[in-house]
Amino acid sequence: ASKAVKAKDVLDRMLKRVRSDGLQEESPTRSKLQSVYNSVLSACAHMPRCSNADDLERARGIALQSYDELHCSNLVEPNEETYYVFLLICSNLFKRNFIRGDGSNASTRKRFVETVMQECSDRGLATERVLRRFAKQRPKTVAK
């Protein structure tokens, strides 16, 4: 199994434990959970170039699911690292020719990049680091 699958398994086990045990407001588990979410996203962002299409598709699904879970979570919130890594995912897993080869991922990538940057900005987390990553892979049609 890929690192993305393994990282997601660790996250799922941690979430199961947290949900059964409960989570205190100031628990150090919150920061650990945040770190594990970001580790899952990072594992997806850094899939080896030699990965087959099935592994890349699985990583893409894990990334989207984990990002959505984090945004809907009542346990933790996204942080600057979350947005930075998700922009890497947009660069690495939503390339123009990925999977279909017909360019259809370009519009998907554009939509994700715009949504991620809006959410990041709304949360006040558009740091210089995130903005540099955005500028490196931003679709030309996204306004500066």
Secondary structure, 3 states (H helix, E strand, C coil): CCHHHHHHHHHHHHHHHHHHHCCCCCCHHHHHHHHHHHHHHHHHHCCCCCCCHHHHHHHHHHHHHHHHHHHHCCCCCCCHHHHHHHHHHHHHHCCCCCCCCCCHHHHHHHHHHHHHHHHHHHCCCCCHHHHHHHHHHCCCCCCC
